[in-house]
Amino acid sequence: MTKQLTVRLAEDIVEFIDERVQQGKAPSRAAVVAAAIDRERRREIAERDAEILARSTSHDDLDDLAAFAAHNPLDNLASCAPFTWRSWTNRARSSS
């Protein structure tokens, strides 16, 4: 289910949104806004999870995940897609 909202955005942000649509990178303004909000929501969840893992004193299989999160920007997790989890853990272990 979707819900319609009315928002006011700065002119430069609207120009950016419109450019994304005109360049075919998004089907609509709403799609750009929804993707940005979804990305922010995922970033906050990942940041919270990384903080929880960083506070943990147990040593288990999640240590490599915490190391990965600590060395990668969480604002765009899609940029990590070329790396598989196994390639990251092998890389992290070899640099230790």
C-alpha positions as CSV (number, residue, x, y, z in Angstrom):
1,M,0.0,0.0,0.0
2,T,1.3,3.5,-0.8
3,K,0.4,6.8,0.7
4,Q,0.8,10.2,-1.0
5,L,2.8,12.9,0.8
6,T,3.5,16.5,0.0
7,V,7.0,17.7,0.8
8,R,9.0,20.9,0.2
9,L,12.5,20.4,-1.0
10,A,15.3,22.8,-1.8
11,E,15.5,23.8,-5.5
12,D,18.9,22.1,-6.0
13,I,17.5,18.8,-4.6
14,V,14.5,19.0,-7.0
15,E,16.9,19.7,-9.9
16,F,19.0,16.6,-8.9
17,I,15.8,14.5,-8.7
18,D,14.7,15.7,-12.1
19,E,18.1,15.0,-13.7
20,R,18.0,11.4,-12.4
21,V,14.5,11.0,-14.0
22,Q,15.6,12.7,-17.3
23,Q,18.7,10.6,-17.5
24,G,16.6,7.5,-17.2
25,K,18.2,6.5,-13.9
26,A,14.8,6.5,-12.2
27,P,11.3,6.2,-13.5
28,S,9.8,9.1,-11.5
29,R,10.5,11.7,-8.8
30,A,8.7,9.4,-6.3
31,A,11.0,6.6,-7.1
32,V,14.1,8.7,-6.5
33,V,12.7,9.9,-3.1
34,A,11.6,6.4,-2.1
35,A,15.0,4.9,-3.0
36,A,16.8,7.6,-1.0
37,I,14.6,7.0,2.1
38,D,15.0,3.2,1.8
39,R,18.8,3.6,1.5
40,E,18.8,5.8,4.6
41,R,16.7,3.3,6.5
42,R,19.1,0.5,5.6
43,R,22.1,2.6,6.5
44,E,20.7,3.3,9.9
45,I,20.0,-0.3,10.5
46,A,23.5,-1.3,9.4
47,E,25.0,1.4,11.6
48,R,23.0,0.2,14.6
49,D,24.0,-3.4,13.9
50,A,27.7,-2.5,13.5
51,E,27.6,-0.6,16.9
52,I,26.1,-3.6,18.6
53,L,28.7,-5.8,17.1
54,A,31.5,-3.4,18.1
55,R,30.3,-3.4,21.7
56,S,30.2,-7.2,21.8
57,T,33.0,-9.0,23.6
58,S,32.2,-12.4,22.2
59,H,34.3,-13.8,19.5
60,D,32.3,-15.7,16.9
61,D,31.5,-15.8,13.2
62,L,30.3,-12.2,13.2
63,D,33.7,-10.7,13.9
64,D,34.5,-10.6,10.2
65,L,31.1,-8.8,9.6
66,A,32.0,-6.2,12.2
67,A,35.4,-5.7,10.5
68,F,33.8,-5.3,7.1
69,A,31.2,-2.8,8.4
70,A,34.0,-0.8,10.2
71,H,36.0,-0.3,7.0
72,N,33.2,0.4,4.6
73,P,30.9,3.4,4.3
74,L,27.4,2.4,5.2
75,D,25.6,5.1,3.2
76,N,25.9,3.0,0.0
77,L,26.1,-0.7,0.7
78,A,25.4,-1.4,-3.0
79,S,28.9,-0.3,-3.8
80,C,30.1,-3.4,-1.9
81,A,28.2,-5.7,-4.3
82,P,31.3,-6.7,-6.4
83,F,32.8,-8.2,-3.2
84,T,31.5,-11.5,-2.0
85,W,31.5,-12.2,1.7
86,R,34.1,-14.9,1.3
87,S,36.4,-12.6,-0.8
88,W,36.1,-9.9,1.9
89,T,36.9,-12.3,4.8
90,N,39.9,-13.8,2.9
91,R,41.1,-10.3,2.2
92,A,40.6,-9.1,5.8
93,R,42.4,-12.2,7.2
94,S,45.4,-11.8,4.8
95,S,45.9,-8.2,5.8
96,S,45.9,-8.9,9.5
